[in-house]
């Protein structure tokens, strides 16, 4: 084992050959759990033979080198902040809101204040401060990227949090997005499949990968078209990081405004300030009653203004 500063290296021994990657990491650093290392792997902070690891279950062999970039210690104390929330629905178990673009969901590297979590604490400190906030994510059961707007459900109790996480994991939820993709499509609807994992070239990016990764399935339908772009209704049947952005980019139709995945070409007649991706509809079983909750978040003004500038008609009220 070689440790230098904020990163550590481990050389797999003969005795460890054939074990899962997360098992080896937990053996190498026994003060950390396998769940901790699984999270590190999913966030791209573990390198396996100089390449970002794509799977916790990857089998290792003697001589493999593992490099861990350690996350900053979670020493931050969460404090309530007066951040306006556009609440769509709320009861004693859940809160559903329309997240604006530009709002980070929870604290993390580079974003310690001004996140949705701090706004939730201000809105109902009794509920959210009573939850396990060890990872600075009380109530958060799914996420939207910083520059993606739209509907998001949050749990207000530990019991509701567990039930909602299970609903997302078992795919008992339905997630529908609006996206403006560059170019025209040959067919009015389609399906994109391909495992998604950490990009082997850039740690910040995800990619469709042939080895490792997690299966992902995206379905889309064309709602409107112009000379340069298409407005899509998109449903994701899995919830992988950056899934819609990665899948559309993989078929050469990146989301307009998405600088990370090629959505800002110079030739476009109009370039928005952010990726034009909006979480439009969400349905899920209520964590207590089991009743199916259906929520819809209207697209924000910048999204509607972009549609007008691009010559695309806004989606209907259905």
C-alpha positions in Angstrom: 0.0 0.0 0.0 1.3 3.4 -1.0 -0.4 6.5 0.5 0.4 10.0 -0.6 -1.7 13.0 0.5 -5.3 12.6 -0.7 -4.8 9.5 -2.7 -3.8 5.9 -1.8 -2.6 3.0 -3.9 -3.1 -0.7 -3.4 -1.4 -3.6 -5.3 -3.6 -6.7 -5.4 -2.0 -9.8 -3.9 -2.2 -13.5 -5.0 -4.5 -14.2 -2.0 -6.9 -11.5 -3.2 -7.1 -12.6 -6.8 -10.6 -13.3 -7.9 -12.3 -11.1 -5.3 -14.6 -8.3 -6.1 -13.1 -4.8 -6.4 -15.1 -3.4 -3.4 -14.2 -6.4 -1.3 -10.5 -5.8 -1.9 -10.9 -2.1 -1.1 -12.6 -3.0 2.2 -9.8 -5.4 3.1 -7.2 -2.8 2.2 -8.8 -0.1 4.3 -10.8 -1.9 7.0 -11.9 1.3 8.6 -14.1 2.0 5.6 -17.2 0.0 4.5 -17.9 -1.7 1.2 -20.8 0.7 0.8 -18.4 3.6 1.1 -16.2 2.2 -1.7 -19.1 1.4 -3.9 -20.1 5.1 -3.7 -16.5 6.1 -4.5 -16.5 3.8 -7.5 -19.8 5.2 -8.7 -18.4 8.7 -8.4 -15.3 7.9 -10.4 -12.8 8.4 -7.7 -11.3 4.9 -7.9 -8.9 4.1 -10.7 -8.3 0.4 -11.7 -5.0 0.0 -13.6 -5.1 3.7 -14.4 -8.7 3.6 -15.7 -11.8 4.8 -13.8 -13.4 1.7 -12.3 -16.9 1.1 -13.7 -18.2 -1.6 -11.5 -17.9 -2.6 -7.8 -18.3 -6.2 -8.7 -15.3 -6.3 -11.1 -13.1 -9.3 -10.3 -9.4 -8.5 -9.7 -6.2 -10.4 -10.3 -2.8 -10.4 -8.7 -0.7 -7.4 -9.8 -3.7 -5.1 -10.5 -3.2 -1.6 -9.2 -6.0 0.3 -7.5 -5.8 4.1 -6.8 -8.3 5.7 -4.5 -8.8 9.5 -4.6 -10.2 10.1 -1.2 -13.2 12.4 -0.9 -13.1 15.3 1.4 -14.2 14.3 4.9 -17.9 15.2 5.6 -17.1 17.5 8.5 -19.6 20.1 7.3 -22.6 20.9 9.6 -25.8 21.4 7.7 -27.4 24.8 8.3 -30.7 26.0 7.2 -30.8 28.7 4.4 -33.7 30.7 3.1 -33.8 29.3 -0.4 -37.2 29.7 -2.2 -38.9 26.3 -3.0 -41.6 25.9 -5.7 -43.6 23.2 -3.8 -46.0 21.2 -5.9 -47.3 18.9 -3.2 -46.5 18.2 0.5 -47.7 16.0 3.4 -46.1 14.6 6.5 -44.1 12.0 4.5 -43.1 13.6 1.2 -42.4 17.0 -0.4 -42.6 17.4 -4.2 -41.1 20.5 -5.8 -40.2 22.0 -9.1 -36.4 22.4 -8.9 -35.0 25.4 -10.8 -32.0 25.1 -13.1 -28.8 26.2 -11.3 -29.8 24.7 -7.9 -27.5 21.9 -6.7 -29.5 19.2 -4.9 -27.1 18.4 -2.0 -23.7 19.5 -0.6 -20.7 18.1 -2.2 -17.2 19.0 -3.5 -17.3 22.7 -4.5 -20.9 23.1 -3.3 -21.1 23.3 0.5 -23.9 25.9 0.8 -26.8 27.2 -1.2 -28.1 23.7 -2.1 -31.6 22.3 -2.0 -30.9 20.4 1.3 -30.2 23.7 3.1 -33.5 25.1 1.7 -35.3 22.0 2.9 -33.9 22.5 6.4 -35.2 26.1 6.4 -38.6 25.0 5.1 -39.1 22.2 7.8 -36.1 22.0 10.1 -37.9 19.7 12.5 -38.5 17.0 9.8 -35.2 17.2 7.9 -32.8 17.7 10.9 -34.3 14.6 12.5 -33.2 12.4 9.6 -29.8 10.8 9.3 -27.7 13.6 7.7 -24.3 11.8 7.9 -23.8 12.0 4.1 -25.3 15.5 3.9 -28.3 14.2 2.0 -31.3 14.0 4.4 -34.4 13.1 2.5 -32.8 12.9 -1.0 -33.9 9.8 -2.8 -33.1 10.8 -6.4 -31.3 13.7 -8.0 -31.4 16.1 -10.9 -28.2 17.6 -12.3 -27.5 21.2 -11.3 -28.6 22.6 -14.7 -31.6 20.3 -15.1 -34.9 21.7 -13.9 -38.1 20.0 -12.9 -40.1 17.7 -10.6 -38.3 16.1 -7.7 -39.7 14.2 -4.7 -38.0 14.3 -1.3 -38.7 12.2 1.8 -39.5 13.8 5.1 -39.1 10.8 7.4 -36.5 7.9 7.5 -39.3 5.4 6.8 -40.5 7.3 3.7 -36.9 7.7 2.5 -36.4 3.9 2.6 -39.7 3.2 0.8 -39.1 5.8 -1.9 -35.5 4.6 -2.5 -36.9 1.1 -2.9 -39.5 2.3 -5.4 -36.8 3.9 -7.5 -34.6 0.9 -7.3 -37.4 -1.5 -8.2 -38.6 0.7 -11.1 -42.0 1.4 -9.6 -41.7 5.0 -10.6 -42.2 6.7 -14.0 -40.0 9.6 -15.0 -40.8 11.7 -18.1 -38.5 14.5 -19.3 -38.6 17.2 -22.0 -35.3 17.6 -23.9 -34.2 19.7 -26.9 -31.8 17.6 -28.9 -29.7 18.8 -31.8 -30.7 17.7 -35.3 -33.6 15.8 -36.8 -34.6 12.2 -36.2 -35.5 9.7 -38.9 -38.4 8.1 -36.9 -41.0 9.7 -34.6 -40.0 7.6 -31.7 -37.2 5.3 -30.6 -35.3 3.5 -27.9 -31.7 3.8 -26.8 -30.0 1.0 -24.8 -26.4 0.7 -23.7 -24.6 0.3 -20.4 -23.4 3.5 -18.8 -20.3 3.8 -16.8 -17.6 6.3 -16.0 -15.8 7.6 -19.1 -12.3 6.0 -19.4 -11.0 9.3 -20.7 -12.5 12.0 -18.5 -13.6 11.2 -14.9 -16.2 14.0 -14.9 -18.1 12.3 -17.8 -20.2 9.2 -18.1 -20.2 7.2 -21.3 -21.8 4.2 -23.0 -19.3 1.5 -22.2 -18.8 -2.1 -23.4 -17.1 -3.3 -20.2 -18.5 -2.8 -16.7 -21.1 -0.1 -16.4 -24.8 -0.5 -15.6 -27.6 -1.4 -18.1 -29.7 1.6 -19.2 -32.8 2.1 -21.3 -34.2 5.3 -22.7 -37.3 5.8 -24.8 -38.1 9.0 -26.7 -40.9 10.5 -28.8 -40.7 13.6 -31.1 -43.0 16.4 -30.0 -41.8 19.1 -32.4 -39.1 19.7 -34.9 -37.3 22.7 -36.5 -34.5 23.1 -39.0 -31.8 22.6 -36.3 -33.4 20.9 -33.3 -36.1 18.5 -32.0 -38.2 18.7 -28.9 -38.4 15.2 -27.3 -40.5 13.6 -24.6 -38.1 11.2 -22.9 -38.8 8.3 -20.5 -36.0 6.6 -18.6 -36.6 3.1 -17.5 -33.4 3.1 -15.4 -31.8 5.9 -13.4 -28.2 6.1 -14.4 -26.1 9.2 -13.8 -26.5 11.6 -16.8 -28.5 8.9 -18.6 -30.5 11.0 -21.0 -27.5 13.3 -21.8 -25.2 10.3 -22.4 -27.7 8.3 -24.5 -28.7 11.1 -26.8 -25.1 12.1 -27.3 -24.3 8.5 -28.1 -26.6 8.6 -31.1 -25.2 12.0 -32.2 -28.1 14.1 -30.9 -26.7 15.8 -27.8 -29.0 18.0 -25.7 -28.7 21.6 -26.8 -26.6 23.6 -24.3 -24.9 20.6 -22.8 -21.3 21.6 -22.8 -20.1 18.3 -21.2 -21.5 16.1 -24.0 -21.1 18.2 -27.1 -24.3 20.2 -27.0 -22.8 23.6 -27.8 -21.7 23.6 -31.4 -20.7 27.0 -32.9 -23.1 26.5 -35.9 -26.3 26.7 -33.9 -28.4 29.8 -34.4 -29.3 29.9 -30.7 -27.4 28.6 -27.7 -29.0 28.6 -24.3 -27.1 29.2 -21.0 -27.7 25.6 -19.8 -28.7 22.2 -21.1 -32.3 22.1 -22.2 -33.4 19.2 -20.1 -36.5 19.4 -17.8 -38.0 16.7 -15.6 -41.6 17.1 -16.7 -43.6 14.4 -15.0 -43.1 11.9 -12.1 -45.3 9.2 -10.7 -44.5 7.0 -7.8 -46.3 5.0 -5.0 -46.8 7.1 -1.9 -44.5 5.6 0.8 -47.3 5.2 3.3 -50.6 4.8 1.5 -49.3 3.1 -1.6 -51.5 5.4 -3.7 -49.9 6.4 -7.0 -48.9 10.0 -6.9 -48.7 11.8 -10.3 -46.9 15.2 -10.4 -46.1 17.5 -13.2 -43.7 20.5 -13.3 -44.3 23.2 -15.9 -41.2 24.1 -17.9 -39.5 27.3 -16.7 -39.5 30.5 -18.7 -35.9 30.1 -20.0 -36.9 26.7 -21.5 -40.0 28.2 -23.1 -38.1 31.2 -24.4 -35.5 28.8 -26.0 -38.3 26.9 -27.7 -39.6 30.1 -29.2 -36.1 31.1 -30.4 -35.7 27.7 -32.0 -39.0 27.7 -33.7 -40.3 24.8 -31.6 -43.9 24.7 -30.3 -44.3 24.3 -26.5 -45.6 20.9 -25.3 -49.3 20.6 -24.7 -51.1 20.4 -21.4 -51.5 16.6 -21.5 
